[in-house]
Structure formats: C-alpha cells, structure tokens
Amino acid sequence: MSSSHKQTQAIVLGGGAWGTALAQLLAANGHLVTLWMRDAGQAQAINRARENARYLPDAPLHAGITASAERPDFETADICLSVIPAQHTRAQLEIFAPHIPEGLPIVLCSKGIEISTLDFMNEVLRETVPAASRFVLSGPSFARDVVKGLPTAVTLAGDDLGAANRLAPLIQGPTFRPYTTDDMIGAEIGGAVKNVLAIACGMLLGMGLGQSAHAALIARGFAEMNRLGTALGARAETLSGLCGLGDLVLTCSSTQSRNMSCGMRLGKGESLDEILSSRNSVTEGVATAPALVKLAEKHGVDMPISVAVDRVLSCAVTPAGAMASLLARPLKRERD
C-alpha cells in the first residue's frame, strides 16, 4: 500500500455527497481515484462538468477523480471506501465480491443497521467479502466541510490497531485527521444511533420546544447509545469519542444534517412521504430506526427516545404525542 514507488489507486463506491467528498480528499492527497456509481449518465456528467451537480454542487472536483459506472478494477486498487447506503451495501458487495482480491482494505463509510438481519456494516462485509481487510470510518464530518478542506477529525477503526495505524496515512489530509481504534462495533454504534437521535432532536426543535429540551434530549440519547454499546461489547471511550459523542453533537445540532432536518420538518407537521420525496439523498436514520429498536429489544436495552422516533416514522404516534409520552415516563436515577 505504499505510495512511495507508485501512485496509490483508490476506489470509492457510491456517488452521493459523502462519497464525492471522500474521493476529493483522497485525490487531494495524491491518489488516483475511481468514483463508482450505478448511474452511467451521472458519471458522464461528473467527468464532463468536474462537479457532482446532483449531490454536491459548486464543489470543483480534483483532476485525479474519474467517475465510472463500470465495475472498478479491484485487482490494482490499494484501498476501497464503501459509501453505499447501508440498506444496499450487502447486495452490491455480493456482486463485487468475486472480483475483490484477498486482503484489500475496505473502509466502510456508511452508517446504519441492516433491517433484514440487524447486522452492522462490518458484519455485512465479513459475510460478503470475508477475505477483505475490514475498517470503519466514522465521526463528525459533513461532506460540504470535507470537500472545502475545513478541519475535520474522525475515527478509523480496524480489525486490529496495527492495521488501522498503517492505513490512516492514506486517508489523512492536511485538514483531515483520522484517530485509530480496534473497536469497530463501537465506531458503528455511534454512527447508527446518532442518526435516529438527530431525527428526535429535529422534531423537538421543529415543534419549538426550546434549547433546554434539546440539550436534555442529546444527553439522554447519549445514555441510550452507551446502554446499547455496553450490551454489544463496545468500549466506553469509543462512544465518548469522535464517532460517538462527537458525531452525536454535530448531527443533532445542525440543519446540514439530513436526519435533523427531516425531524424538523416532521415536527412542523409535514409527512414523512412528503419529506423523503423531496430529497435526492438517503436519510439513513429513517431506515435505521426500526432496526435499532429491534436490536435493542433483542438485547434487552431500554431506548425510549429511539422507540419514540420509530413510532413517529411508522405513523403510530404524532411528534407531539411522542414527546408527551417521553415526558410522562416514570422518574429514575440519571445513571439508569
């Protein structure tokens, strides 16, 4: 994987905003990048205009990026970043699996839980491409900030710490800092749970319930994240770090977040169908919420905020009804 003798070849799977931003990061670092997407017309438009007008407009793309809808050349690649939406990751990796060489580092950059299996993305990768080297990239990072070169710090988790440490320099940029860990499940829990909690925070603000309630919801949501992490074997320091608390604060505090802005529109009375039909990009928390609730039930973990979001999304209760039910819960010790 050394780039001292040849230019590093990188593949980014997924042509949305985050995939495009990561391709830009890698190309700016001197790597030759294939940005793969299913839509051949979109790939041609990106190569012609040198911008991803659909998902990341007004961001000129580096000359080292080539968009393509053809199967990438995994055999010559040094690194692959998978930014395919969580619910479509398994199907696409199964198609690519016969062409992926043993040991290729695949970095999972999508945040979510597979609805059909309750698997996290690193489990999906292990089942579909068992010979790959698995990594997870997660943390407080908006695509627009990264593509602008604004300072960003994230967590890079690997099967073992040595592998993550060796890979980190390929991803590092002048303003992009990956901090390493071998706690992959911890990194994934933070990334999945925070999207659901951001919908809750958006609903609260959309209803005009104030900043005090917003702060309380973030704190109690973080407690839910920690309870699930404990049940699944994640380390507390991971969830207190960039990919847990850091990502939670960002996603629950900015309308740049698709999940928070979705929640705000729900809180103002729009229907979920209206919101989703008006968007190009995937709102991962919508698909993650029912999977998260099932996973929590499976492990006996109390996650009332996440349950409330799932009930709103399934039209079982209104946002106002969900908030009222949370406030009516019996009092308890803060650590519970």
Stockholm file with secondary structure:
# STOCKHOLM 1.0

chainA/1-336         MSSSHKQTQAIVLGGGAWGTALAQLLAANGHLVTLWMRDAGQAQAINRARENARYLPDAPLHAGITASAERPDFETADICLSVIPAQHTRAQLEIFAPHIPEGLPIVLCSKGIEISTLDFMNEVLRETVPAASRFVLSGPSFARDVVKGLPTAVTLAGDDLGAANRLAPLIQGPTFRPYTTDDMIGAEIGGAVKNVLAIACGMLLGMGLGQSAHAALIARGFAEMNRLGTALGARAETLSGLCGLGDLVLTCSSTQSRNMSCGMRLGKGESLDEILSSRNSVTEGVATAPALVKLAEKHGVDMPISVAVDRVLSCAVTPAGAMASLLARPLKRERD
#=GR chainA/1-336 SS CCSSSSCCEEEEECCSHHHHHHHHHHHHTTCEEEEECSCHHHHHHHHHHSSBTTTBTTCCCCTTEEEESSCCCGGGCSEEEECSCHHHHHHHHHHHGGGSCTTCEEEECCCCBCTTTCCBHHHHHHHHCTTSEEEEEESSCCHHHHHTTCCEEEEEEESSHHHHHHHHHHHCBTTEEEEEESCHHHHHHHHHHHHHHHHHHHHHHHTTCCHHHHHHHHHHHHHHHHHHHHHHTCCHHHHTSIIIIIHHHHHTTCTTSHHHHHHHHHHTTCCHHHHHHTCSSCCHHHHHHHHHHHHHHHTTCCCHHHHHHHHHHTTSSCHHHHHHHHHTSCCCCTTC
#=GC SS_cons         CCSSSSCCEEEEECCSHHHHHHHHHHHHTTCEEEEECSCHHHHHHHHHHSSBTTTBTTCCCCTTEEEESSCCCGGGCSEEEECSCHHHHHHHHHHHGGGSCTTCEEEECCCCBCTTTCCBHHHHHHHHCTTSEEEEEESSCCHHHHHTTCCEEEEEEESSHHHHHHHHHHHCBTTEEEEEESCHHHHHHHHHHHHHHHHHHHHHHHTTCCHHHHHHHHHHHHHHHHHHHHHHTCCHHHHTSIIIIIHHHHHTTCTTSHHHHHHHHHHTTCCHHHHHHTCSSCCHHHHHHHHHHHHHHHTTCCCHHHHHHHHHHTTSSCHHHHHHHHHTSCCCCTTC
//
